[in-house]
């Protein structure tokens, strides 16, 4: 079970590194416009906000990666904390921005938390 948990936590961390890249470096580019369903004008107007958002996603990824590298007595509580943060961010994003955020962000973190709880 610890290996399954590590894979799920790693997946969520990689997702958030991807979000960082999209929000910080692709927001106004064709890929960013397509992924986030924005017009060029919307993207330009919100680019600095997206970069800030991307940075926060990077912090979540860093925390999750830290939890994988740490000894279990530190790593396990870190996993619960950072996965919980991802779930809250995903639920909030789904309620305020787009319902698909729930499935892209919160559901994978909830799956990892379920395995964490079981393990």
RAFEN-V138708 format. One record per run of one state. SS is the DSSP state (@ for helix, = for strand, . for the rest). FROM is the first residue (numbers start at 1). LEN is the number of residues. If there is no record, write none. Layout:
ss={SS:SS}
from={FROM:FROM}
len={LEN:LEN}
This chain:
ss={.:@:.:@:.:@:.:@:.:@:.}
from={1:2:26:30:37:40:70:72:97:100:119}
len={1:24:4:7:3:30:2:25:3:19:1}
